[in-house]
Amino acid sequence: MLFAFSEEIRLRVLMLLARGSSLCVKCIVSTIDTPQPTVSRHLSILRRSGVVEVDKDEQHRYYSLKKSGPFVALSNGLMNVYQKSLKDKNPFKKDYERLKKIRSGCSVDCKVHD
């Protein structure tokens, strides 16, 4: 799990999801301006580490922070520390501002909480 929190791209994704969001890969790619294969690779690491979960429909995958499981308390504790210390710093602050701008052009099932 600590490996999941050790890379900036994964931290950027987690910070977006930590605001109570459920996002598709397209929204994440557009927000952090990183190629889709790179984002997918990092999302896979986050999923395998038990930090995020994925819901699928016919065309999209929606990622959110995992809500249950053996390491959710540890994950939530780490996210609280990161949220407090990084949410107002770049690139995390700019990522969330970009996400709020692009979310209207994304799938209706993506959920971003202000």
C-alpha atoms as an extended CHARMM CRD file, in Angstrom:
* protein
*
       114  EXT
         1         1  MET       CA              0.0000000000        0.0000000000        0.0000000000  PROA      1               0.0000000000
         2         2  LEU       CA              2.8060000000        2.4310000000        0.7870000000  PROA      2               0.0000000000
         3         3  PHE       CA              4.1230000000        1.8650000000       -2.7300000000  PROA      3               0.0000000000
         4         4  ALA       CA              0.7670000000        3.1070000000       -4.0480000000  PROA      4               0.0000000000
         5         5  PHE       CA              1.2980000000        6.4290000000       -2.2580000000  PROA      5               0.0000000000
         6         6  SER       CA              4.9090000000        6.8240000000       -3.4010000000  PROA      6               0.0000000000
         7         7  GLU       CA              4.4620000000        8.2610000000       -6.9240000000  PROA      7               0.0000000000
         8         8  GLU       CA              3.2610000000       11.7460000000       -7.8630000000  PROA      8               0.0000000000
         9         9  ILE       CA              0.8330000000       10.6270000000      -10.5770000000  PROA      9               0.0000000000
        10        10  ARG       CA             -0.8420000000        8.1910000000       -8.1890000000  PROA      10              0.0000000000
        11        11  LEU       CA             -0.9850000000       10.8520000000       -5.4900000000  PROA      11              0.0000000000
        12        12  ARG       CA             -2.5860000000       13.2760000000       -7.9300000000  PROA      12              0.0000000000
        13        13  VAL       CA             -5.2530000000       10.6940000000       -8.7970000000  PROA      13              0.0000000000
        14        14  LEU       CA             -5.8480000000        9.8740000000       -5.1390000000  PROA      14              0.0000000000
        15        15  MET       CA             -6.1840000000       13.5400000000       -4.2340000000  PROA      15              0.0000000000
        16        16  LEU       CA             -8.9100000000       13.9330000000       -6.8650000000  PROA      16              0.0000000000
        17        17  LEU       CA            -10.7440000000       10.8460000000       -5.6470000000  PROA      17              0.0000000000
        18        18  ALA       CA            -10.3570000000       11.8760000000       -1.9980000000  PROA      18              0.0000000000
        19        19  ARG       CA            -12.8300000000       14.6960000000       -2.4760000000  PROA      19              0.0000000000
        20        20  GLY       CA            -15.6010000000       12.1120000000       -2.6160000000  PROA      20              0.0000000000
        21        21  SER       CA            -15.3640000000       11.6550000000       -6.3430000000  PROA      21              0.0000000000
        22        22  SER       CA            -16.0080000000        8.8030000000       -8.7090000000  PROA      22              0.0000000000
        23        23  LEU       CA            -14.2000000000        9.4780000000      -11.9730000000  PROA      23              0.0000000000
        24        24  CYS       CA            -13.7790000000        7.7790000000      -15.3160000000  PROA      24              0.0000000000
        25        25  VAL       CA            -10.3500000000        7.3460000000      -16.8750000000  PROA      25              0.0000000000
        26        26  LYS       CA            -11.1110000000       10.0560000000      -19.4500000000  PROA      26              0.0000000000
        27        27  CYS       CA            -11.6920000000       12.6600000000      -16.7140000000  PROA      27              0.0000000000
        28        28  ILE       CA             -8.5210000000       11.6710000000      -14.9060000000  PROA      28              0.0000000000
        29        29  VAL       CA             -6.4290000000       11.7550000000      -18.1030000000  PROA      29              0.0000000000
        30        30  SER       CA             -7.7690000000       15.1750000000      -19.0570000000  PROA      30              0.0000000000
        31        31  THR       CA             -7.3190000000       16.5700000000      -15.5680000000  PROA      31              0.0000000000
        32        32  ILE       CA             -3.7500000000       15.5510000000      -14.9060000000  PROA      32              0.0000000000
        33        33  ASP       CA             -2.7250000000       15.8720000000      -18.5790000000  PROA      33              0.0000000000
        34        34  THR       CA             -0.9770000000       12.5210000000      -18.7010000000  PROA      34              0.0000000000
        35        35  PRO       CA             -1.2570000000        9.8970000000      -21.4760000000  PROA      35              0.0000000000
        36        36  GLN       CA             -4.0420000000        7.3540000000      -21.0280000000  PROA      36              0.0000000000
        37        37  PRO       CA             -1.7420000000        4.2960000000      -20.9280000000  PROA      37              0.0000000000
        38        38  THR       CA              0.2650000000        5.8970000000      -18.1090000000  PROA      38              0.0000000000
        39        39  VAL       CA             -2.8540000000        6.7480000000      -16.1170000000  PROA      39              0.0000000000
        40        40  SER       CA             -4.2610000000        3.2580000000      -16.6410000000  PROA      40              0.0000000000
        41        41  ARG       CA             -1.0180000000        1.6850000000      -15.4170000000  PROA      41              0.0000000000
        42        42  HSD       CA             -1.0830000000        3.7890000000      -12.2480000000  PROA      42              0.0000000000
        43        43  LEU       CA             -4.7810000000        3.0820000000      -11.6830000000  PROA      43              0.0000000000
        44        44  SER       CA             -4.0130000000       -0.6160000000      -11.9490000000  PROA      44              0.0000000000
        45        45  ILE       CA             -1.3580000000       -0.2840000000       -9.2440000000  PROA      45              0.0000000000
        46        46  LEU       CA             -3.8130000000        1.5930000000       -7.0230000000  PROA      46              0.0000000000
        47        47  ARG       CA             -6.4870000000       -1.0390000000       -7.5820000000  PROA      47              0.0000000000
        48        48  ARG       CA             -4.1520000000       -3.9730000000       -6.8960000000  PROA      48              0.0000000000
        49        49  SER       CA             -2.8930000000       -2.2900000000       -3.7200000000  PROA      49              0.0000000000
        50        50  GLY       CA             -6.4620000000       -2.0330000000       -2.4160000000  PROA      50              0.0000000000
        51        51  VAL       CA             -6.6400000000        1.7560000000       -2.3600000000  PROA      51              0.0000000000
        52        52  VAL       CA             -9.2130000000        2.2590000000       -5.1330000000  PROA      52              0.0000000000
        53        53  GLU       CA            -12.1010000000        0.2800000000       -6.5050000000  PROA      53              0.0000000000
        54        54  VAL       CA            -13.5510000000        0.2520000000       -9.9840000000  PROA      54              0.0000000000
        55        55  ASP       CA            -17.1020000000        0.0820000000      -11.2860000000  PROA      55              0.0000000000
        56        56  LYS       CA            -17.6230000000       -0.7700000000      -14.9220000000  PROA      56              0.0000000000
        57        57  ASP       CA            -20.3740000000       -0.1770000000      -17.3900000000  PROA      57              0.0000000000
        58        58  GLU       CA            -20.4030000000       -1.0540000000      -21.0720000000  PROA      58              0.0000000000
        59        59  GLN       CA            -18.0120000000        1.7230000000      -22.0920000000  PROA      59              0.0000000000
        60        60  HSD       CA            -16.3770000000        3.2250000000      -19.0080000000  PROA      60              0.0000000000
        61        61  ARG       CA            -14.5560000000        2.3770000000      -15.8110000000  PROA      61              0.0000000000
        62        62  TYR       CA            -15.2550000000        4.5860000000      -12.8080000000  PROA      62              0.0000000000
        63        63  TYR       CA            -12.6640000000        4.7640000000      -10.0520000000  PROA      63              0.0000000000
        64        64  SER       CA            -13.2420000000        5.7800000000       -6.4460000000  PROA      64              0.0000000000
        65        65  LEU       CA            -11.4730000000        5.3060000000       -3.1430000000  PROA      65              0.0000000000
        66        66  LYS       CA            -12.1420000000        1.8900000000       -1.6650000000  PROA      66              0.0000000000
        67        67  LYS       CA            -14.8010000000        2.0050000000        1.0400000000  PROA      67              0.0000000000
        68        68  SER       CA            -14.3100000000       -1.3780000000        2.6890000000  PROA      68              0.0000000000
        69        69  GLY       CA            -11.5960000000       -3.9450000000        3.1820000000  PROA      69              0.0000000000
        70        70  PRO       CA             -8.7710000000       -4.8460000000        5.5080000000  PROA      70              0.0000000000
        71        71  PHE       CA             -6.5780000000       -1.8030000000        4.8210000000  PROA      71              0.0000000000
        72        72  VAL       CA             -9.1740000000        0.9200000000        4.3630000000  PROA      72              0.0000000000
        73        73  ALA       CA             -8.4300000000        2.4780000000        7.7650000000  PROA      73              0.0000000000
        74        74  LEU       CA             -4.7320000000        2.7720000000        6.8950000000  PROA      74              0.0000000000
        75        75  SER       CA             -5.5380000000        4.1570000000        3.4530000000  PROA      75              0.0000000000
        76        76  ASN       CA             -7.9760000000        6.6910000000        4.9060000000  PROA      76              0.0000000000
        77        77  GLY       CA             -5.4200000000        7.7890000000        7.4870000000  PROA      77              0.0000000000
        78        78  LEU       CA             -2.7950000000        8.3360000000        4.8110000000  PROA      78              0.0000000000
        79        79  MET       CA             -5.2790000000       10.2280000000        2.6480000000  PROA      79              0.0000000000
        80        80  ASN       CA             -6.1760000000       12.5170000000        5.5570000000  PROA      80              0.0000000000
        81        81  VAL       CA             -2.5040000000       13.3960000000        6.0440000000  PROA      81              0.0000000000
        82        82  TYR       CA             -1.9970000000       14.0460000000        2.3400000000  PROA      82              0.0000000000
        83        83  GLN       CA             -5.2170000000       16.0520000000        2.0640000000  PROA      83              0.0000000000
        84        84  LYS       CA             -4.2330000000       18.3410000000        4.9300000000  PROA      84              0.0000000000
        85        85  SER       CA             -0.7000000000       18.9090000000        3.7170000000  PROA      85              0.0000000000
        86        86  LEU       CA             -1.0560000000       18.9550000000       -0.0860000000  PROA      86              0.0000000000
        87        87  LYS       CA             -4.5540000000       20.0120000000       -1.1570000000  PROA      87              0.0000000000
        88        88  ASP       CA             -3.6280000000       23.7020000000       -1.4500000000  PROA      88              0.0000000000
        89        89  LYS       CA             -0.3010000000       23.0630000000       -3.1690000000  PROA      89              0.0000000000
        90        90  ASN       CA              0.3980000000       22.5690000000       -6.8650000000  PROA      90              0.0000000000
        91        91  PRO       CA             -0.0700000000       20.4250000000       -8.8750000000  PROA      91              0.0000000000
        92        92  PHE       CA             -2.8900000000       19.1320000000       -6.6520000000  PROA      92              0.0000000000
        93        93  LYS       CA             -4.7460000000       22.4320000000       -6.3740000000  PROA      93              0.0000000000
        94        94  LYS       CA             -4.5630000000       23.0460000000      -10.1320000000  PROA      94              0.0000000000
        95        95  ASP       CA             -5.6880000000       19.4900000000      -10.8540000000  PROA      95              0.0000000000
        96        96  TYR       CA             -8.8990000000       19.9940000000       -8.9160000000  PROA      96              0.0000000000
        97        97  GLU       CA             -9.5360000000       23.3660000000      -10.5920000000  PROA      97              0.0000000000
        98        98  ARG       CA             -9.0790000000       21.7150000000      -14.0250000000  PROA      98              0.0000000000
        99        99  LEU       CA            -11.3630000000       18.8480000000      -13.0510000000  PROA      99              0.0000000000
       100       100  LYS       CA            -14.1680000000       21.2280000000      -12.1080000000  PROA      100             0.0000000000
       101       101  LYS       CA            -13.8760000000       22.8520000000      -15.5570000000  PROA      101             0.0000000000
       102       102  ILE       CA            -13.8590000000       19.6630000000      -17.6300000000  PROA      102             0.0000000000
       103       103  ARG       CA            -16.3750000000       17.5850000000      -15.7160000000  PROA      103             0.0000000000
       104       104  SER       CA            -19.3390000000       18.9060000000      -17.6900000000  PROA      104             0.0000000000
       105       105  GLY       CA            -17.8720000000       17.4020000000      -20.8610000000  PROA      105             0.0000000000
       106       106  CYS       CA            -17.3540000000       14.0140000000      -19.3240000000  PROA      106             0.0000000000
       107       107  SER       CA            -19.6470000000       11.1080000000      -18.6620000000  PROA      107             0.0000000000
       108       108  VAL       CA            -22.7680000000       11.7880000000      -16.6260000000  PROA      108             0.0000000000
       109       109  ASP       CA            -21.7560000000        9.0110000000      -14.2440000000  PROA      109             0.0000000000
       110       110  CYS       CA            -18.6200000000       10.8220000000      -13.1380000000  PROA      110             0.0000000000
       111       111  LYS       CA            -19.2740000000       12.4470000000       -9.8030000000  PROA      111             0.0000000000
       112       112  VAL       CA            -17.2570000000       15.3750000000       -8.5540000000  PROA      112             0.0000000000
       113       113  HSD       CA            -18.1570000000       16.9480000000       -5.2520000000  PROA      113             0.0000000000
       114       114  ASP       CA            -17.3500000000       20.6110000000       -4.6680000000  PROA      114             0.0000000000
